[in-house]
Structures are given as structure tokens and as C-alpha cells.
């Protein structure tokens, strides 16, 4: 479930980046984070399949729920890091203007 959720997030972010590649919003950073997480979960899935075999495809409901929460947590954490990068880089200078007291 974690792999599925992160791949969906990565594809969505990539489509947004592809539509607006010159955006100042650093969507490329978000894409790289989600694709990195997807690659990590893919390696995890391959190793787990090598260990348990066909049982990998019949998880318990509790395991699927835990994996879904973990996948959503990874997506939210990626967005929080992306927002922090946006606040630090401040591509449009809005945070800097606000801190100086100018609107």
C-alpha cells in the first residue's frame, strides 16, 4: 500500500511539473522526493517478496491499514518538507517582504 500511494503521489507531482515546468514553486523537488520514496518502497517490496514468497500478496487487513497510514505519512512529510523549502527559498519574495513589514 505504501508503494501504491507514493507512486500515485509521484505521478501526480510529475504531471503537475510537466504541465508547468518553469514554475517557481519547486515542483521538481517534490517529484524527486516522491520518486525517491517510491524507489525505496519498491526495493522493500522486492526484498520482502524474496523473503516470504507468494504470501506477500495476501496481507492481513491490519497490515494493509498500517501500510496505508505509513504511505499517507510519507506523502504528508514530503509536502511539509517541500513547503519548508518554499519558505526558505522564497521564490517570489513574499516572506521577505512580510518580514520587512511591506505588503
C-alpha positions in Angstrom: 0.0 0.0 0.0 2.9 2.4 0.7 4.3 1.7 -2.7 1.0 2.3 -4.4 0.3 5.6 -2.5 3.8 7.0 -3.1 3.7 6.1 -6.8 0.3 7.9 -7.2 1.8 10.9 -5.4 4.9 10.8 -7.6 2.9 10.5 -10.8 0.6 13.3 -9.8 3.5 15.6 -8.9 5.3 14.7 -12.2 2.2 15.5 -14.2 1.9 18.9 -12.5 5.6 19.6 -13.1 5.3 18.5 -16.8 2.4 20.9 -17.3 4.2 23.8 -15.7 8.0 23.0 -15.9 9.1 26.6 -15.5 7.1 27.2 -12.3 8.8 28.9 -9.4 7.1 26.6 -6.9 9.9 24.0 -7.0 7.6 21.1 -8.1 10.7 19.3 -9.3 11.9 18.9 -5.7 8.6 17.4 -4.8 8.8 15.0 -7.7 12.3 13.9 -6.7 11.2 13.2 -3.1 8.2 11.2 -4.1 10.1 9.2 -6.8 12.8 8.5 -4.2 10.3 7.3 -1.7 8.7 5.1 -4.4 12.0 3.6 -5.3 12.7 2.9 -1.6 9.3 1.1 -1.2 9.9 -0.8 -4.5 13.2 -2.2 -3.1 11.4 -3.0 0.1 8.7 -4.9 -1.7 11.2 -6.9 -3.8 13.2 -7.9 -0.7 10.1 -8.8 1.2 8.8 -10.9 -1.7 12.1 -12.7 -1.9 11.8 -13.5 1.8 8.2 -14.6 2.1 7.2 -15.6 -1.4 3.6 -15.7 -2.5 2.4 -14.8 1.0 3.4 -11.2 0.2 0.3 -10.8 -2.0 -2.1 -11.8 0.8 -1.5 -9.3 3.7 -3.8 -9.1 6.7 -6.2 -6.2 6.9 -4.4 -4.7 9.8 -1.1 -4.7 7.9 -2.8 -3.0 4.9 -4.2 -0.3 7.2 -0.8 0.2 8.8 0.8 0.5 5.4 -1.8 2.9 4.2 -1.2 5.2 7.2 2.6 4.9 6.6 2.1 5.8 2.9 0.0 8.8 3.8 2.5 9.9 6.4 5.3 9.8 3.8 3.2 11.9 1.4 2.4 14.5 4.1 6.0 14.6 5.3 7.1 15.1 1.7 4.7 18.0 1.4 5.9 19.5 4.7 9.5 19.4 3.5 8.5 20.9 0.2 6.7 23.8 1.9 9.8 24.3 4.1 11.9 24.5 1.0 9.5 27.0 -0.5 9.6 29.2 2.7 13.4 29.1 2.8 13.9 29.8 -0.9 11.1 32.3 -1.1 10.9 32.3 -4.9 8.5 35.3 -5.1 9.9 37.3 -2.2 6.7 37.3 -0.2 8.1 36.1 3.1 11.0 38.6 2.9 8.5 41.4 2.2 6.3 40.3 5.1 9.2 40.2 7.5 10.3 43.7 6.4 6.7 44.9 7.0 5.8 45.6 3.4 2.7 44.2 1.8 
